[in-house]
Amino acid sequence: MSLSITLTINGTTRAVALDDPRITLLDLLRERLDLTGTKKGCDRGQCGACTVLVDGRRVNACLALAISHDGAEILTIEGVAQGDQLHPVQAAFIAHDGFQCGFCTPGQIMSAIGMIAEGQAGSDPERVREAMSGNLCRCGAYLGITEAILDAQHAIETSGRKDAA
């Protein structure tokens, strides 16, 4: 039995036939659509490496069934930059050394973009750390991550950008 769903991924509408209704959004993105920037860390929703934005909200793709997001707009790390122009969060992660090994970085960036868009970032480092608590970094780059998010939040506010994503 094959089911068909339609997703708008990084601005492109895609019709996808699902042979198994139990496929997760993460496996669909990585294995079927070759969008491997989204990482499979724990595969249990505990590390945040698989964070993507679904209709503007942060979602652990490893816990989301693809079929349940029929018609959704999905933004992955591959769709964040505009050509050679990095998103302010990406640029801030580079400027503040917000990564070491880089494995968690796509999920961290997607979560940060979602958090800023949700209006949860503010200017308080503790608030940022709390809102990012679902994203783990095995290398411990938390100081750089927090500084990057605060800097990106400020850059987005001062640029007059309407949305973070």
Phi and psi in radians as a Rosetta constraint file:
Dihedral C 1 N 2 CA 2 C 2 CIRCULARHARMONIC -1.993 0.35
Dihedral N 2 CA 2 C 2 N 3 CIRCULARHARMONIC 2.347 0.35
Dihedral C 2 N 3 CA 3 C 3 CIRCULARHARMONIC -1.990 0.35
Dihedral N 3 CA 3 C 3 N 4 CIRCULARHARMONIC 2.570 0.35
Dihedral C 3 N 4 CA 4 C 4 CIRCULARHARMONIC -2.020 0.35
Dihedral N 4 CA 4 C 4 N 5 CIRCULARHARMONIC 2.350 0.35
Dihedral C 4 N 5 CA 5 C 5 CIRCULARHARMONIC -2.248 0.35
Dihedral N 5 CA 5 C 5 N 6 CIRCULARHARMONIC 2.791 0.35
Dihedral C 5 N 6 CA 6 C 6 CIRCULARHARMONIC -2.132 0.35
Dihedral N 6 CA 6 C 6 N 7 CIRCULARHARMONIC 2.251 0.35
Dihedral C 6 N 7 CA 7 C 7 CIRCULARHARMONIC -2.256 0.35
Dihedral N 7 CA 7 C 7 N 8 CIRCULARHARMONIC 2.525 0.35
Dihedral C 7 N 8 CA 8 C 8 CIRCULARHARMONIC -1.772 0.35
Dihedral N 8 CA 8 C 8 N 9 CIRCULARHARMONIC 1.893 0.35
Dihedral C 8 N 9 CA 9 C 9 CIRCULARHARMONIC -1.968 0.35
Dihedral N 9 CA 9 C 9 N 10 CIRCULARHARMONIC 2.064 0.35
Dihedral C 9 N 10 CA 10 C 10 CIRCULARHARMONIC 0.921 0.35
Dihedral N 10 CA 10 C 10 N 11 CIRCULARHARMONIC 0.670 0.35
Dihedral C 10 N 11 CA 11 C 11 CIRCULARHARMONIC 1.551 0.35
Dihedral N 11 CA 11 C 11 N 12 CIRCULARHARMONIC -0.080 0.35
Dihedral C 11 N 12 CA 12 C 12 CIRCULARHARMONIC -1.952 0.35
Dihedral N 12 CA 12 C 12 N 13 CIRCULARHARMONIC 2.208 0.35
Dihedral C 12 N 13 CA 13 C 13 CIRCULARHARMONIC -1.367 0.35
Dihedral N 13 CA 13 C 13 N 14 CIRCULARHARMONIC 2.276 0.35
Dihedral C 13 N 14 CA 14 C 14 CIRCULARHARMONIC -2.271 0.35
Dihedral N 14 CA 14 C 14 N 15 CIRCULARHARMONIC 2.268 0.35
Dihedral C 14 N 15 CA 15 C 15 CIRCULARHARMONIC -1.648 0.35
Dihedral N 15 CA 15 C 15 N 16 CIRCULARHARMONIC 2.249 0.35
Dihedral C 15 N 16 CA 16 C 16 CIRCULARHARMONIC -2.233 0.35
Dihedral N 16 CA 16 C 16 N 17 CIRCULARHARMONIC 2.259 0.35
Dihedral C 16 N 17 CA 17 C 17 CIRCULARHARMONIC -1.583 0.35
Dihedral N 17 CA 17 C 17 N 18 CIRCULARHARMONIC 2.224 0.35
Dihedral C 17 N 18 CA 18 C 18 CIRCULARHARMONIC -1.846 0.35
Dihedral N 18 CA 18 C 18 N 19 CIRCULARHARMONIC 2.099 0.35
Dihedral C 18 N 19 CA 19 C 19 CIRCULARHARMONIC -1.360 0.35
Dihedral N 19 CA 19 C 19 N 20 CIRCULARHARMONIC -0.447 0.35
Dihedral C 19 N 20 CA 20 C 20 CIRCULARHARMONIC -2.282 0.35
Dihedral N 20 CA 20 C 20 N 21 CIRCULARHARMONIC 2.058 0.35
Dihedral C 20 N 21 CA 21 C 21 CIRCULARHARMONIC -1.185 0.35
Dihedral N 21 CA 21 C 21 N 22 CIRCULARHARMONIC -0.130 0.35
Dihedral C 21 N 22 CA 22 C 22 CIRCULARHARMONIC -1.595 0.35
Dihedral N 22 CA 22 C 22 N 23 CIRCULARHARMONIC 0.053 0.35
Dihedral C 22 N 23 CA 23 C 23 CIRCULARHARMONIC -1.187 0.35
Dihedral N 23 CA 23 C 23 N 24 CIRCULARHARMONIC 2.338 0.35
Dihedral C 23 N 24 CA 24 C 24 CIRCULARHARMONIC -1.392 0.35
Dihedral N 24 CA 24 C 24 N 25 CIRCULARHARMONIC 2.799 0.35
Dihedral C 24 N 25 CA 25 C 25 CIRCULARHARMONIC -1.046 0.35
Dihedral N 25 CA 25 C 25 N 26 CIRCULARHARMONIC -0.677 0.35
Dihedral C 25 N 26 CA 26 C 26 CIRCULARHARMONIC -1.045 0.35
Dihedral N 26 CA 26 C 26 N 27 CIRCULARHARMONIC -0.870 0.35
Dihedral C 26 N 27 CA 27 C 27 CIRCULARHARMONIC -1.146 0.35
Dihedral N 27 CA 27 C 27 N 28 CIRCULARHARMONIC -0.622 0.35
Dihedral C 27 N 28 CA 28 C 28 CIRCULARHARMONIC -1.097 0.35
Dihedral N 28 CA 28 C 28 N 29 CIRCULARHARMONIC -0.830 0.35
Dihedral C 28 N 29 CA 29 C 29 CIRCULARHARMONIC -1.082 0.35
Dihedral N 29 CA 29 C 29 N 30 CIRCULARHARMONIC -0.836 0.35
Dihedral C 29 N 30 CA 30 C 30 CIRCULARHARMONIC -1.356 0.35
Dihedral N 30 CA 30 C 30 N 31 CIRCULARHARMONIC -0.853 0.35
Dihedral C 30 N 31 CA 31 C 31 CIRCULARHARMONIC -1.513 0.35
Dihedral N 31 CA 31 C 31 N 32 CIRCULARHARMONIC -0.598 0.35
Dihedral C 31 N 32 CA 32 C 32 CIRCULARHARMONIC -1.737 0.35
Dihedral N 32 CA 32 C 32 N 33 CIRCULARHARMONIC -0.608 0.35
Dihedral C 32 N 33 CA 33 C 33 CIRCULARHARMONIC -1.869 0.35
Dihedral N 33 CA 33 C 33 N 34 CIRCULARHARMONIC 0.035 0.35
Dihedral C 33 N 34 CA 34 C 34 CIRCULARHARMONIC 0.992 0.35
Dihedral N 34 CA 34 C 34 N 35 CIRCULARHARMONIC 0.574 0.35
Dihedral C 34 N 35 CA 35 C 35 CIRCULARHARMONIC -1.750 0.35
Dihedral N 35 CA 35 C 35 N 36 CIRCULARHARMONIC 1.401 0.35
Dihedral C 35 N 36 CA 36 C 36 CIRCULARHARMONIC -1.537 0.35
Dihedral N 36 CA 36 C 36 N 37 CIRCULARHARMONIC 0.067 0.35
Dihedral C 36 N 37 CA 37 C 37 CIRCULARHARMONIC -1.138 0.35
Dihedral N 37 CA 37 C 37 N 38 CIRCULARHARMONIC -0.579 0.35
Dihedral C 37 N 38 CA 38 C 38 CIRCULARHARMONIC -1.314 0.35
Dihedral N 38 CA 38 C 38 N 39 CIRCULARHARMONIC 2.121 0.35
Dihedral C 38 N 39 CA 39 C 39 CIRCULARHARMONIC -1.685 0.35
Dihedral N 39 CA 39 C 39 N 40 CIRCULARHARMONIC 2.588 0.35
Dihedral C 39 N 40 CA 40 C 40 CIRCULARHARMONIC -1.724 0.35
Dihedral N 40 CA 40 C 40 N 41 CIRCULARHARMONIC 1.843 0.35
Dihedral C 40 N 41 CA 41 C 41 CIRCULARHARMONIC -1.674 0.35
Dihedral N 41 CA 41 C 41 N 42 CIRCULARHARMONIC -1.549 0.35
Dihedral C 41 N 42 CA 42 C 42 CIRCULARHARMONIC -1.518 0.35
Dihedral N 42 CA 42 C 42 N 43 CIRCULARHARMONIC -0.416 0.35
Dihedral C 42 N 43 CA 43 C 43 CIRCULARHARMONIC 1.081 0.35
Dihedral N 43 CA 43 C 43 N 44 CIRCULARHARMONIC 0.444 0.35
Dihedral C 43 N 44 CA 44 C 44 CIRCULARHARMONIC -2.371 0.35
Dihedral N 44 CA 44 C 44 N 45 CIRCULARHARMONIC 0.147 0.35
Dihedral C 44 N 45 CA 45 C 45 CIRCULARHARMONIC 1.326 0.35
Dihedral N 45 CA 45 C 45 N 46 CIRCULARHARMONIC 0.364 0.35
Dihedral C 45 N 46 CA 46 C 46 CIRCULARHARMONIC -1.867 0.35
Dihedral N 46 CA 46 C 46 N 47 CIRCULARHARMONIC -0.291 0.35
Dihedral C 46 N 47 CA 47 C 47 CIRCULARHARMONIC -1.901 0.35
Dihedral N 47 CA 47 C 47 N 48 CIRCULARHARMONIC -0.422 0.35
Dihedral C 47 N 48 CA 48 C 48 CIRCULARHARMONIC 1.435 0.35
Dihedral N 48 CA 48 C 48 N 49 CIRCULARHARMONIC 0.016 0.35
Dihedral C 48 N 49 CA 49 C 49 CIRCULARHARMONIC -1.093 0.35
Dihedral N 49 CA 49 C 49 N 50 CIRCULARHARMONIC -0.392 0.35
Dihedral C 49 N 50 CA 50 C 50 CIRCULARHARMONIC -1.717 0.35
Dihedral N 50 CA 50 C 50 N 51 CIRCULARHARMONIC 0.257 0.35
Dihedral C 50 N 51 CA 51 C 51 CIRCULARHARMONIC -1.101 0.35
Dihedral N 51 CA 51 C 51 N 52 CIRCULARHARMONIC 2.257 0.35
Dihedral C 51 N 52 CA 52 C 52 CIRCULARHARMONIC -2.308 0.35
Dihedral N 52 CA 52 C 52 N 53 CIRCULARHARMONIC 2.940 0.35
Dihedral C 52 N 53 CA 53 C 53 CIRCULARHARMONIC -1.788 0.35
Dihedral N 53 CA 53 C 53 N 54 CIRCULARHARMONIC 2.190 0.35
Dihedral C 53 N 54 CA 54 C 54 CIRCULARHARMONIC -2.036 0.35
Dihedral N 54 CA 54 C 54 N 55 CIRCULARHARMONIC 2.018 0.35
Dihedral C 54 N 55 CA 55 C 55 CIRCULARHARMONIC 0.888 0.35
Dihedral N 55 CA 55 C 55 N 56 CIRCULARHARMONIC 0.691 0.35
Dihedral C 55 N 56 CA 56 C 56 CIRCULARHARMONIC 1.455 0.35
Dihedral N 56 CA 56 C 56 N 57 CIRCULARHARMONIC -0.034 0.35
Dihedral C 56 N 57 CA 57 C 57 CIRCULARHARMONIC -1.913 0.35
Dihedral N 57 CA 57 C 57 N 58 CIRCULARHARMONIC 2.530 0.35
Dihedral C 57 N 58 CA 58 C 58 CIRCULARHARMONIC -1.219 0.35
Dihedral N 58 CA 58 C 58 N 59 CIRCULARHARMONIC 2.302 0.35
Dihedral C 58 N 59 CA 59 C 59 CIRCULARHARMONIC -2.421 0.35
Dihedral N 59 CA 59 C 59 N 60 CIRCULARHARMONIC 2.384 0.35
Dihedral C 59 N 60 CA 60 C 60 CIRCULARHARMONIC -1.397 0.35
Dihedral N 60 CA 60 C 60 N 61 CIRCULARHARMONIC 1.874 0.35
Dihedral C 60 N 61 CA 61 C 61 CIRCULARHARMONIC -1.119 0.35
Dihedral N 61 CA 61 C 61 N 62 CIRCULARHARMONIC -0.383 0.35
Dihedral C 61 N 62 CA 62 C 62 CIRCULARHARMONIC -1.268 0.35
Dihedral N 62 CA 62 C 62 N 63 CIRCULARHARMONIC -0.340 0.35
Dihedral C 62 N 63 CA 63 C 63 CIRCULARHARMONIC -1.750 0.35
Dihedral N 63 CA 63 C 63 N 64 CIRCULARHARMONIC -0.149 0.35
Dihedral C 63 N 64 CA 64 C 64 CIRCULARHARMONIC -1.716 0.35
Dihedral N 64 CA 64 C 64 N 65 CIRCULARHARMONIC 2.197 0.35
Dihedral C 64 N 65 CA 65 C 65 CIRCULARHARMONIC -1.295 0.35
Dihedral N 65 CA 65 C 65 N 66 CIRCULARHARMONIC 2.317 0.35
Dihedral C 65 N 66 CA 66 C 66 CIRCULARHARMONIC -1.008 0.35
Dihedral N 66 CA 66 C 66 N 67 CIRCULARHARMONIC -0.720 0.35
Dihedral C 66 N 67 CA 67 C 67 CIRCULARHARMONIC -1.075 0.35
Dihedral N 67 CA 67 C 67 N 68 CIRCULARHARMONIC -0.496 0.35
Dihedral C 67 N 68 CA 68 C 68 CIRCULARHARMONIC -1.329 0.35
Dihedral N 68 CA 68 C 68 N 69 CIRCULARHARMONIC -0.092 0.35
Dihedral C 68 N 69 CA 69 C 69 CIRCULARHARMONIC -1.977 0.35
Dihedral N 69 CA 69 C 69 N 70 CIRCULARHARMONIC 0.402 0.35
Dihedral C 69 N 70 CA 70 C 70 CIRCULARHARMONIC -0.931 0.35
Dihedral N 70 CA 70 C 70 N 71 CIRCULARHARMONIC 2.218 0.35
Dihedral C 70 N 71 CA 71 C 71 CIRCULARHARMONIC 1.525 0.35
Dihedral N 71 CA 71 C 71 N 72 CIRCULARHARMONIC -0.036 0.35
Dihedral C 71 N 72 CA 72 C 72 CIRCULARHARMONIC -1.369 0.35
Dihedral N 72 CA 72 C 72 N 73 CIRCULARHARMONIC 2.771 0.35
Dihedral C 72 N 73 CA 73 C 73 CIRCULARHARMONIC -1.782 0.35
Dihedral N 73 CA 73 C 73 N 74 CIRCULARHARMONIC 2.129 0.35
Dihedral C 73 N 74 CA 74 C 74 CIRCULARHARMONIC -2.062 0.35
Dihedral N 74 CA 74 C 74 N 75 CIRCULARHARMONIC 2.319 0.35
Dihedral C 74 N 75 CA 75 C 75 CIRCULARHARMONIC -2.041 0.35
Dihedral N 75 CA 75 C 75 N 76 CIRCULARHARMONIC 2.153 0.35
Dihedral C 75 N 76 CA 76 C 76 CIRCULARHARMONIC -1.933 0.35
Dihedral N 76 CA 76 C 76 N 77 CIRCULARHARMONIC 3.019 0.35
Dihedral C 76 N 77 CA 77 C 77 CIRCULARHARMONIC -1.000 0.35
Dihedral N 77 CA 77 C 77 N 78 CIRCULARHARMONIC -0.535 0.35
Dihedral C 77 N 78 CA 78 C 78 CIRCULARHARMONIC -1.165 0.35
Dihedral N 78 CA 78 C 78 N 79 CIRCULARHARMONIC -0.367 0.35
Dihedral C 78 N 79 CA 79 C 79 CIRCULARHARMONIC -1.779 0.35
Dihedral N 79 CA 79 C 79 N 80 CIRCULARHARMONIC 0.147 0.35
Dihedral C 79 N 80 CA 80 C 80 CIRCULARHARMONIC -1.422 0.35
Dihedral N 80 CA 80 C 80 N 81 CIRCULARHARMONIC -0.840 0.35
Dihedral C 80 N 81 CA 81 C 81 CIRCULARHARMONIC -1.273 0.35
Dihedral N 81 CA 81 C 81 N 82 CIRCULARHARMONIC 2.665 0.35
Dihedral C 81 N 82 CA 82 C 82 CIRCULARHARMONIC -1.873 0.35
Dihedral N 82 CA 82 C 82 N 83 CIRCULARHARMONIC 1.583 0.35
Dihedral C 82 N 83 CA 83 C 83 CIRCULARHARMONIC 1.155 0.35
Dihedral N 83 CA 83 C 83 N 84 CIRCULARHARMONIC -2.154 0.35
Dihedral C 83 N 84 CA 84 C 84 CIRCULARHARMONIC -1.504 0.35
Dihedral N 84 CA 84 C 84 N 85 CIRCULARHARMONIC -0.109 0.35
Dihedral C 84 N 85 CA 85 C 85 CIRCULARHARMONIC -1.521 0.35
Dihedral N 85 CA 85 C 85 N 86 CIRCULARHARMONIC 1.929 0.35
Dihedral C 85 N 86 CA 86 C 86 CIRCULARHARMONIC -1.219 0.35
Dihedral N 86 CA 86 C 86 N 87 CIRCULARHARMONIC 2.638 0.35
Dihedral C 86 N 87 CA 87 C 87 CIRCULARHARMONIC -1.166 0.35
Dihedral N 87 CA 87 C 87 N 88 CIRCULARHARMONIC 2.596 0.35
Dihedral C 87 N 88 CA 88 C 88 CIRCULARHARMONIC -0.939 0.35
Dihedral N 88 CA 88 C 88 N 89 CIRCULARHARMONIC -0.580 0.35
Dihedral C 88 N 89 CA 89 C 89 CIRCULARHARMONIC -1.209 0.35
Dihedral N 89 CA 89 C 89 N 90 CIRCULARHARMONIC -0.726 0.35
Dihedral C 89 N 90 CA 90 C 90 CIRCULARHARMONIC -1.075 0.35
Dihedral N 90 CA 90 C 90 N 91 CIRCULARHARMONIC -0.812 0.35
Dihedral C 90 N 91 CA 91 C 91 CIRCULARHARMONIC -1.078 0.35
Dihedral N 91 CA 91 C 91 N 92 CIRCULARHARMONIC -0.692 0.35
Dihedral C 91 N 92 CA 92 C 92 CIRCULARHARMONIC -1.192 0.35
Dihedral N 92 CA 92 C 92 N 93 CIRCULARHARMONIC -0.638 0.35
Dihedral C 92 N 93 CA 93 C 93 CIRCULARHARMONIC -1.086 0.35
Dihedral N 93 CA 93 C 93 N 94 CIRCULARHARMONIC -0.674 0.35
Dihedral C 93 N 94 CA 94 C 94 CIRCULARHARMONIC -1.202 0.35
Dihedral N 94 CA 94 C 94 N 95 CIRCULARHARMONIC -0.818 0.35
Dihedral C 94 N 95 CA 95 C 95 CIRCULARHARMONIC -1.110 0.35
Dihedral N 95 CA 95 C 95 N 96 CIRCULARHARMONIC -0.536 0.35
Dihedral C 95 N 96 CA 96 C 96 CIRCULARHARMONIC -1.896 0.35
Dihedral N 96 CA 96 C 96 N 97 CIRCULARHARMONIC 0.271 0.35
Dihedral C 96 N 97 CA 97 C 97 CIRCULARHARMONIC 0.855 0.35
Dihedral N 97 CA 97 C 97 N 98 CIRCULARHARMONIC 0.916 0.35
Dihedral C 97 N 98 CA 98 C 98 CIRCULARHARMONIC -1.426 0.35
Dihedral N 98 CA 98 C 98 N 99 CIRCULARHARMONIC 0.400 0.35
Dihedral C 98 N 99 CA 99 C 99 CIRCULARHARMONIC -2.749 0.35
Dihedral N 99 CA 99 C 99 N 100 CIRCULARHARMONIC 2.734 0.35
Dihedral C 99 N 100 CA 100 C 100 CIRCULARHARMONIC -2.178 0.35
Dihedral N 100 CA 100 C 100 N 101 CIRCULARHARMONIC -1.363 0.35
Dihedral C 100 N 101 CA 101 C 101 CIRCULARHARMONIC -1.293 0.35
Dihedral N 101 CA 101 C 101 N 102 CIRCULARHARMONIC -0.465 0.35
Dihedral C 101 N 102 CA 102 C 102 CIRCULARHARMONIC 1.580 0.35
Dihedral N 102 CA 102 C 102 N 103 CIRCULARHARMONIC -0.113 0.35
Dihedral C 102 N 103 CA 103 C 103 CIRCULARHARMONIC -1.090 0.35
Dihedral N 103 CA 103 C 103 N 104 CIRCULARHARMONIC -0.756 0.35
Dihedral C 103 N 104 CA 104 C 104 CIRCULARHARMONIC -1.467 0.35
Dihedral N 104 CA 104 C 104 N 105 CIRCULARHARMONIC -0.195 0.35
Dihedral C 104 N 105 CA 105 C 105 CIRCULARHARMONIC -0.994 0.35
Dihedral N 105 CA 105 C 105 N 106 CIRCULARHARMONIC -0.791 0.35
Dihedral C 105 N 106 CA 106 C 106 CIRCULARHARMONIC -1.011 0.35
Dihedral N 106 CA 106 C 106 N 107 CIRCULARHARMONIC -0.782 0.35
Dihedral C 106 N 107 CA 107 C 107 CIRCULARHARMONIC -1.144 0.35
Dihedral N 107 CA 107 C 107 N 108 CIRCULARHARMONIC -0.686 0.35
Dihedral C 107 N 108 CA 108 C 108 CIRCULARHARMONIC -1.088 0.35
Dihedral N 108 CA 108 C 108 N 109 CIRCULARHARMONIC -0.808 0.35
Dihedral C 108 N 109 CA 109 C 109 CIRCULARHARMONIC -1.127 0.35
Dihedral N 109 CA 109 C 109 N 110 CIRCULARHARMONIC -0.785 0.35
Dihedral C 109 N 110 CA 110 C 110 CIRCULARHARMONIC -1.120 0.35
Dihedral N 110 CA 110 C 110 N 111 CIRCULARHARMONIC -0.703 0.35
Dihedral C 110 N 111 CA 111 C 111 CIRCULARHARMONIC -1.141 0.35
Dihedral N 111 CA 111 C 111 N 112 CIRCULARHARMONIC -0.715 0.35
Dihedral C 111 N 112 CA 112 C 112 CIRCULARHARMONIC -1.106 0.35
Dihedral N 112 CA 112 C 112 N 113 CIRCULARHARMONIC -0.752 0.35
Dihedral C 112 N 113 CA 113 C 113 CIRCULARHARMONIC -1.070 0.35
Dihedral N 113 CA 113 C 113 N 114 CIRCULARHARMONIC -0.780 0.35
Dihedral C 113 N 114 CA 114 C 114 CIRCULARHARMONIC -1.104 0.35
Dihedral N 114 CA 114 C 114 N 115 CIRCULARHARMONIC -0.752 0.35
Dihedral C 114 N 115 CA 115 C 115 CIRCULARHARMONIC -1.093 0.35
Dihedral N 115 CA 115 C 115 N 116 CIRCULARHARMONIC -0.773 0.35
Dihedral C 115 N 116 CA 116 C 116 CIRCULARHARMONIC -1.113 0.35
Dihedral N 116 CA 116 C 116 N 117 CIRCULARHARMONIC -0.761 0.35
Dihedral C 116 N 117 CA 117 C 117 CIRCULARHARMONIC -1.105 0.35
Dihedral N 117 CA 117 C 117 N 118 CIRCULARHARMONIC -0.581 0.35
Dihedral C 117 N 118 CA 118 C 118 CIRCULARHARMONIC -1.316 0.35
Dihedral N 118 CA 118 C 118 N 119 CIRCULARHARMONIC -0.167 0.35
Dihedral C 118 N 119 CA 119 C 119 CIRCULARHARMONIC 1.365 0.35
Dihedral N 119 CA 119 C 119 N 120 CIRCULARHARMONIC 0.400 0.35
Dihedral C 119 N 120 CA 120 C 120 CIRCULARHARMONIC -1.671 0.35
Dihedral N 120 CA 120 C 120 N 121 CIRCULARHARMONIC -0.137 0.35
Dihedral C 120 N 121 CA 121 C 121 CIRCULARHARMONIC -1.269 0.35
Dihedral N 121 CA 121 C 121 N 122 CIRCULARHARMONIC -0.897 0.35
Dihedral C 121 N 122 CA 122 C 122 CIRCULARHARMONIC 1.014 0.35
Dihedral N 122 CA 122 C 122 N 123 CIRCULARHARMONIC -2.672 0.35
Dihedral C 122 N 123 CA 123 C 123 CIRCULARHARMONIC -2.156 0.35
Dihedral N 123 CA 123 C 123 N 124 CIRCULARHARMONIC 0.202 0.35
Dihedral C 123 N 124 CA 124 C 124 CIRCULARHARMONIC -1.722 0.35
Dihedral N 124 CA 124 C 124 N 125 CIRCULARHARMONIC 2.037 0.35
Dihedral C 124 N 125 CA 125 C 125 CIRCULARHARMONIC -0.993 0.35
Dihedral N 125 CA 125 C 125 N 126 CIRCULARHARMONIC -0.631 0.35
Dihedral C 125 N 126 CA 126 C 126 CIRCULARHARMONIC -1.148 0.35
Dihedral N 126 CA 126 C 126 N 127 CIRCULARHARMONIC -0.666 0.35
Dihedral C 126 N 127 CA 127 C 127 CIRCULARHARMONIC -1.122 0.35
Dihedral N 127 CA 127 C 127 N 128 CIRCULARHARMONIC -0.718 0.35
Dihedral C 127 N 128 CA 128 C 128 CIRCULARHARMONIC -1.112 0.35
Dihedral N 128 CA 128 C 128 N 129 CIRCULARHARMONIC -0.817 0.35
Dihedral C 128 N 129 CA 129 C 129 CIRCULARHARMONIC -1.038 0.35
Dihedral N 129 CA 129 C 129 N 130 CIRCULARHARMONIC -0.714 0.35
Dihedral C 129 N 130 CA 130 C 130 CIRCULARHARMONIC -1.133 0.35
Dihedral N 130 CA 130 C 130 N 131 CIRCULARHARMONIC -0.781 0.35
Dihedral C 130 N 131 CA 131 C 131 CIRCULARHARMONIC -1.204 0.35
Dihedral N 131 CA 131 C 131 N 132 CIRCULARHARMONIC -0.379 0.35
Dihedral C 131 N 132 CA 132 C 132 CIRCULARHARMONIC -1.743 0.35
Dihedral N 132 CA 132 C 132 N 133 CIRCULARHARMONIC 0.161 0.35
Dihedral C 132 N 133 CA 133 C 133 CIRCULARHARMONIC -1.129 0.35
Dihedral N 133 CA 133 C 133 N 134 CIRCULARHARMONIC -0.277 0.35
Dihedral C 133 N 134 CA 134 C 134 CIRCULARHARMONIC -1.455 0.35
Dihedral N 134 CA 134 C 134 N 135 CIRCULARHARMONIC 0.003 0.35
Dihedral C 134 N 135 CA 135 C 135 CIRCULARHARMONIC -2.030 0.35
Dihedral N 135 CA 135 C 135 N 136 CIRCULARHARMONIC 2.034 0.35
Dihedral C 135 N 136 CA 136 C 136 CIRCULARHARMONIC -1.740 0.35
Dihedral N 136 CA 136 C 136 N 137 CIRCULARHARMONIC 2.559 0.35
Dihedral C 136 N 137 CA 137 C 137 CIRCULARHARMONIC -2.149 0.35
Dihedral N 137 CA 137 C 137 N 138 CIRCULARHARMONIC 1.989 0.35
Dihedral C 137 N 138 CA 138 C 138 CIRCULARHARMONIC -1.144 0.35
Dihedral N 138 CA 138 C 138 N 139 CIRCULARHARMONIC -0.438 0.35
Dihedral C 138 N 139 CA 139 C 139 CIRCULARHARMONIC -1.500 0.35
Dihedral N 139 CA 139 C 139 N 140 CIRCULARHARMONIC -0.286 0.35
Dihedral C 139 N 140 CA 140 C 140 CIRCULARHARMONIC 1.402 0.35
Dihedral N 140 CA 140 C 140 N 141 CIRCULARHARMONIC 0.622 0.35
Dihedral C 140 N 141 CA 141 C 141 CIRCULARHARMONIC -1.501 0.35
Dihedral N 141 CA 141 C 141 N 142 CIRCULARHARMONIC 0.516 0.35
Dihedral C 141 N 142 CA 142 C 142 CIRCULARHARMONIC -1.080 0.35
Dihedral N 142 CA 142 C 142 N 143 CIRCULARHARMONIC -0.651 0.35
Dihedral C 142 N 143 CA 143 C 143 CIRCULARHARMONIC -1.082 0.35
Dihedral N 143 CA 143 C 143 N 144 CIRCULARHARMONIC -0.838 0.35
Dihedral C 143 N 144 CA 144 C 144 CIRCULARHARMONIC -1.118 0.35
Dihedral N 144 CA 144 C 144 N 145 CIRCULARHARMONIC -0.646 0.35
Dihedral C 144 N 145 CA 145 C 145 CIRCULARHARMONIC -1.121 0.35
Dihedral N 145 CA 145 C 145 N 146 CIRCULARHARMONIC -0.826 0.35
Dihedral C 145 N 146 CA 146 C 146 CIRCULARHARMONIC -1.092 0.35
Dihedral N 146 CA 146 C 146 N 147 CIRCULARHARMONIC -0.804 0.35
Dihedral C 146 N 147 CA 147 C 147 CIRCULARHARMONIC -1.076 0.35
Dihedral N 147 CA 147 C 147 N 148 CIRCULARHARMONIC -0.707 0.35
Dihedral C 147 N 148 CA 148 C 148 CIRCULARHARMONIC -1.093 0.35
Dihedral N 148 CA 148 C 148 N 149 CIRCULARHARMONIC -0.757 0.35
Dihedral C 148 N 149 CA 149 C 149 CIRCULARHARMONIC -1.157 0.35
Dihedral N 149 CA 149 C 149 N 150 CIRCULARHARMONIC -0.745 0.35
Dihedral C 149 N 150 CA 150 C 150 CIRCULARHARMONIC -1.092 0.35
Dihedral N 150 CA 150 C 150 N 151 CIRCULARHARMONIC -0.730 0.35
Dihedral C 150 N 151 CA 151 C 151 CIRCULARHARMONIC -1.147 0.35
Dihedral N 151 CA 151 C 151 N 152 CIRCULARHARMONIC -0.761 0.35
Dihedral C 151 N 152 CA 152 C 152 CIRCULARHARMONIC -1.135 0.35
Dihedral N 152 CA 152 C 152 N 153 CIRCULARHARMONIC -0.716 0.35
Dihedral C 152 N 153 CA 153 C 153 CIRCULARHARMONIC -0.998 0.35
Dihedral N 153 CA 153 C 153 N 154 CIRCULARHARMONIC -0.816 0.35
Dihedral C 153 N 154 CA 154 C 154 CIRCULARHARMONIC -1.119 0.35
Dihedral N 154 CA 154 C 154 N 155 CIRCULARHARMONIC -0.753 0.35
Dihedral C 154 N 155 CA 155 C 155 CIRCULARHARMONIC -1.095 0.35
Dihedral N 155 CA 155 C 155 N 156 CIRCULARHARMONIC -0.707 0.35
Dihedral C 155 N 156 CA 156 C 156 CIRCULARHARMONIC -1.188 0.35
Dihedral N 156 CA 156 C 156 N 157 CIRCULARHARMONIC -0.735 0.35
Dihedral C 156 N 157 CA 157 C 157 CIRCULARHARMONIC -1.091 0.35
Dihedral N 157 CA 157 C 157 N 158 CIRCULARHARMONIC -0.794 0.35
Dihedral C 157 N 158 CA 158 C 158 CIRCULARHARMONIC -1.318 0.35
Dihedral N 158 CA 158 C 158 N 159 CIRCULARHARMONIC -0.376 0.35
Dihedral C 158 N 159 CA 159 C 159 CIRCULARHARMONIC -1.419 0.35
Dihedral N 159 CA 159 C 159 N 160 CIRCULARHARMONIC -0.219 0.35
Dihedral C 159 N 160 CA 160 C 160 CIRCULARHARMONIC 1.332 0.35
Dihedral N 160 CA 160 C 160 N 161 CIRCULARHARMONIC 0.234 0.35
Dihedral C 160 N 161 CA 161 C 161 CIRCULARHARMONIC -1.080 0.35
Dihedral N 161 CA 161 C 161 N 162 CIRCULARHARMONIC 2.276 0.35
Dihedral C 161 N 162 CA 162 C 162 CIRCULARHARMONIC -1.224 0.35
Dihedral N 162 CA 162 C 162 N 163 CIRCULARHARMONIC -0.676 0.35
Dihedral C 162 N 163 CA 163 C 163 CIRCULARHARMONIC -2.377 0.35
Dihedral N 163 CA 163 C 163 N 164 CIRCULARHARMONIC 2.683 0.35
Dihedral C 163 N 164 CA 164 C 164 CIRCULARHARMONIC -1.332 0.35
Dihedral N 164 CA 164 C 164 N 165 CIRCULARHARMONIC -0.491 0.35
